[in-house]
Amino acid sequence: MTARSEDVPLRCLVVDDDRVVRETLVSIMEAAGFAVESAADGREALALLEVERPDLVISDIVMPEVEGIELILSLRERHPDVVILAISGGALKQEGDLLRYAAALGAHAVLPKPFRRRELFEVIGRILPPEKAARMRF
């Protein structure tokens, strides 16, 4: 007997070096019905991506080790079907520039921090394929 696609949880990888942000996003995404893995930087994320294939990657841009831009480039090359949401502190002009750069390099959407849960879900609902977005719990 095979599992129906709606019985298999959507998979999400959250990548952020800020522990509080990372843990908050993990909780939010789990509540939305995702099976969630997390990583503190791009290096950890790339290691997880060798064994896991998420439907969605939510990645900070400015991180130690391997930054979000490098992660996006690697994802586009190795796993072009993975949907990417780039996030970063929106208060600084540099962060806004980095988000525009992330979008130009292959992030499906960008979201400046801080953001509200509603904003997060609106963006994710737009960038996931409709059959996957319909399975999210808000």
BELNORNOR-V633619 format. One record per run of one state. SS is the DSSP state (H for helix, E for strand, L for the rest). FROM is the first residue (numbers start at 1). LEN is the number of residues. If there is no record, write none. Layout:
ss->{SS:SS}
from->{FROM:FROM}
len->{LEN:LEN}
This chain:
ss->{L:H:L:E:L:H:L:E:L:H:L:E:L:H:L:E:L:H:L:E:L:H:L:H:L}
from->{1:5:8:10:16:19:32:34:40:42:50:56:61:68:79:83:90:93:106:109:114:117:128:130:134}
len->{4:3:2:6:3:13:2:6:2:8:6:5:7:11:4:7:3:13:3:5:3:11:2:4:5}
